[in-house]
Amino acid sequence: MGSEAHVIVVGDPRLLGMARARIEELERRWSRFVPTSEVSFLNSHRGAPYRVSAETFRLVNRGVTGWWETSGRFDPTILGDLIREGYDRPFQAVTIDPASGISVLRRNARGIRIDAEAQTVELPTDAGFDPGGVGKGLAADMVVEGLLDAGAEGACVNLGGDLRVEGEGPEHGRWLISLDHPTASRPVALVALAAGGIATSTSLKRTWTVGRDRRHHLIDPETGRSLRSPAVSVTALARDAASAEIATKHVLLADPGCELAALEELGCDGVIVTDAGEMEATGGMARFLIDEATGGDSA
């Protein structure tokens, strides 16, 4: 997942070690940059069913349901586009056209076959699976679930800005989270949650340059290129972190001026920041906002 992890446990501090081990385990299973991961194996054995762990089955299934929920705006099969845009760190399972040196993988989320009874996943021959942000969100969800099952009174897990909180929070039972602004030093807002997930996606981070062209990891499925949108950052609040992450992609790909409606379409609240530095929030955000002077944990 390649992100910093921040974990807060209310209760037995020894559970922090369990959380760390679980995050590292999911990294080994899901990273497309780890040649021995299950995701790498799936991508190198496209066209055949492969039995995966319960965790990886849940990951792929959530990616596919996210594709359906967003009518394709969130797409877990953008791996070929990422490679073509230059996000090409070593990955031995990617198919390259020897004549052009360009990945021949295409988007085809509809072609993924999953069998819940057999716990198998079969990728289409022409598409690769990229865990992307949904992997971070789902990992945060799963680690929190595990901590609560192990006896934690409350837990907060933040993986690279995808955050899940549940149970008893340290601030009078609540969790206080500051939402980072993509360019300014002041946060976008400070929110209080009893439970749920938060995710932020921005085109201003994880960037690189090819020639004079600045590119980033947010891919527009319509073009296969780095997204160009007046909304440069979206923060979504949802029932869990994976759903919040999927919602941010749905919003960034919405028609200009329809971003807030796209958030609400998925039952989420949130905040967008435009390329002009303007901030807009859904009407429901008011019930989460609190006075910044009280302080909080950064998401």
Secondary structure, DSSP 8 states (H G I E B T S, - for coil): ----EEEEEES-TTHHHHHHHHHHHHHHHH-TTSTTSHHHHHHHSTTS-EE--HHHHHHHHHHHHHHHHTTTSS-TT-HHHHHHHT-----TT--B-TTT--B-----GGG-EEETTTTEEE--TT-----HHHHHHHHHHHHHHHHHHTT-SEEEEEETTEEEEEE-BTBTBBEEEEE--SSSSS-SEEEEESSEEEEEEETTSSEEEETTEEEES-EETTTTEE---SEEEEEEEESSHHHHHHHHHHHHTS-TT-HHHHHHHTT-EEEEEETTS-EEE-GGGGGTB--GGG--EE-
